Amino acid sequence: MSFPTSVNDQITDAVTQSNVKVLGESPAMAMGSLYQTASHSTGILFQNAVSSQQQQNTLAQAAANMGVMQIYSVDTMADAAGTEKVSQAGIADNLTSLMTVLQSFQSR
């Protein structure tokens, strides 16, 4: 059990004033911390948006480049064969060559 002791009034006033100062400043400190956190998060959000746009531009450029490369790499013979298939102009030639091969087998 503790005995009541007398404390100097100046000491109690100093302790009370420092406690009041901490309690009085805490809402302002909390709001300052909140504002700093919100602004930092917003900055990261914009950085991520810019990075995403840059990556999308790079992908679009690569896709366009691949499309152009595919267009330029198409073989002219493949074009001719495709045109022949579409127009069906080579059917008579195919039948003639088949008949020639069959006749060569029969003559043996």
One Martini backbone bead per residue (centre of mass of N, CA, C, O) as a GRO file, in nm:
protein
  108
    1MET     BB    1   0.095   0.037   0.023
    2SER     BB    2   0.050   0.367  -0.049
    3PHE     BB    3   0.158   0.682   0.020
    4PRO     BB    4   0.083   0.992   0.039
    5THR     BB    5   0.229   1.248  -0.152
    6SER     BB    6   0.392   1.536  -0.209
    7VAL     BB    7   0.375   1.745  -0.492
    8ASN     BB    8   0.484   1.953  -0.695
    9ASP     BB    9   0.308   2.178  -0.886
   10GLN     BB   10   0.510   2.205  -1.125
   11ILE     BB   11   0.516   1.908  -1.202
   12THR     BB   12   0.215   1.863  -1.260
   13ASP     BB   13   0.198   2.084  -1.475
   14ALA     BB   14   0.405   1.964  -1.677
   15VAL     BB   15   0.265   1.693  -1.723
   16THR     BB   16  -0.009   1.803  -1.811
   17GLN     BB   17   0.090   1.973  -2.051
   18SER     BB   18   0.215   1.742  -2.215
   19ASN     BB   19  -0.045   1.578  -2.241
   20VAL     BB   20  -0.213   1.799  -2.380
   21LYS     BB   21  -0.029   1.833  -2.623
   22VAL     BB   22  -0.057   1.545  -2.736
   23LEU     BB   23  -0.370   1.545  -2.753
   24GLY     BB   24  -0.390   1.804  -2.939
   25GLU     BB   25  -0.198   1.691  -3.185
   26SER     BB   26  -0.313   1.412  -3.288
   27PRO     BB   27  -0.519   1.491  -3.513
   28ALA     BB   28  -0.313   1.633  -3.697
   29MET     BB   29  -0.121   1.393  -3.730
   30ALA     BB   30  -0.325   1.196  -3.848
   31MET     BB   31  -0.402   1.367  -4.098
   32GLY     BB   32  -0.119   1.389  -4.216
   33SER     BB   33  -0.078   1.085  -4.254
   34LEU     BB   34  -0.324   1.042  -4.434
   35TYR     BB   35  -0.239   1.234  -4.665
   36GLN     BB   36   0.027   1.094  -4.733
   37THR     BB   37  -0.091   0.817  -4.803
   38ALA     BB   38  -0.285   0.911  -5.027
   39SER     BB   39  -0.070   1.043  -5.213
   40HIS     BB   40   0.104   0.793  -5.250
   41SER     BB   41  -0.114   0.610  -5.374
   42THR     BB   42  -0.173   0.795  -5.617
   43GLY     BB   43   0.110   0.786  -5.738
   44ILE     BB   44   0.114   0.479  -5.787
   45LEU     BB   45  -0.132   0.470  -5.969
   46PHE     BB   46  -0.007   0.646  -6.199
   47GLN     BB   47   0.240   0.472  -6.250
   48ASN     BB   48   0.079   0.218  -6.335
   49ALA     BB   49  -0.069   0.349  -6.573
   50VAL     BB   50   0.181   0.422  -6.740
   51SER     BB   51   0.300   0.138  -6.757
   52SER     BB   52   0.057   0.010  -6.899
   53GLN     BB   53   0.064   0.189  -7.151
   54GLN     BB   54   0.347   0.110  -7.244
   55GLN     BB   55   0.288  -0.192  -7.278
   56GLN     BB   56   0.059  -0.160  -7.485
   57ASN     BB   57   0.231  -0.018  -7.700
   58THR     BB   58   0.433  -0.246  -7.738
   59LEU     BB   59   0.227  -0.461  -7.825
   60ALA     BB   60   0.116  -0.310  -8.070
   61GLN     BB   61   0.382  -0.289  -8.220
   62ALA     BB   62   0.439  -0.594  -8.237
   63ALA     BB   63   0.180  -0.671  -8.391
   64ALA     BB   64   0.231  -0.493  -8.638
   65ASN     BB   65   0.504  -0.617  -8.711
   66MET     BB   66   0.402  -0.909  -8.753
   67GLY     BB   67   0.202  -0.844  -8.977
   68VAL     BB   68   0.408  -0.732  -9.180
   69MET     BB   69   0.587  -0.984  -9.188
   70GLN     BB   70   0.366  -1.172  -9.298
   71ILE     BB   71   0.307  -1.019  -9.556
   72TYR     BB   72   0.613  -1.030  -9.667
   73SER     BB   73   0.639  -1.367  -9.633
   74VAL     BB   74   0.472  -1.432  -9.863
   75ASP     BB   75   0.455  -1.645 -10.106
   76THR     BB   76   0.413  -1.640 -10.446
   77MET     BB   77   0.332  -1.940 -10.486
   78ALA     BB   78   0.105  -1.935 -10.281
   79ASP     BB   79  -0.058  -1.730 -10.433
   80ALA     BB   80  -0.089  -1.892 -10.694
   81ALA     BB   81  -0.223  -2.140 -10.567
   82GLY     BB   82  -0.461  -1.988 -10.444
   83THR     BB   83  -0.569  -1.873 -10.709
   84GLU     BB   84  -0.610  -2.147 -10.847
   85LYS     BB   85  -0.813  -2.258 -10.640
   86VAL     BB   86  -1.023  -2.038 -10.666
   87SER     BB   87  -1.045  -2.056 -10.994
   88GLN     BB   88  -0.994  -2.351 -11.108
   89ALA     BB   89  -0.769  -2.360 -11.353
   90GLY     BB   90  -0.601  -2.650 -11.284
   91ILE     BB   91  -0.779  -2.906 -11.348
   92ALA     BB   92  -0.695  -2.992 -11.632
   93ASP     BB   93  -0.397  -3.036 -11.561
   94ASN     BB   94  -0.443  -3.256 -11.349
   95LEU     BB   95  -0.587  -3.459 -11.534
   96THR     BB   96  -0.363  -3.489 -11.739
   97SER     BB   97  -0.144  -3.593 -11.544
   98LEU     BB   98  -0.301  -3.842 -11.448
   99MET     BB   99  -0.329  -3.977 -11.727
  100THR     BB  100  -0.029  -4.005 -11.779
  101VAL     BB  101   0.035  -4.187 -11.537
  102LEU     BB  102  -0.162  -4.417 -11.608
  103GLN     BB  103  -0.039  -4.482 -11.887
  104SER     BB  104   0.240  -4.560 -11.781
  105PHE     BB  105   0.137  -4.809 -11.617
  106GLN     BB  106   0.004  -4.966 -11.860
  107SER     BB  107   0.269  -4.994 -12.044
  108ARG     BB  108   0.428  -5.205 -11.844
   0.00000   0.00000   0.00000
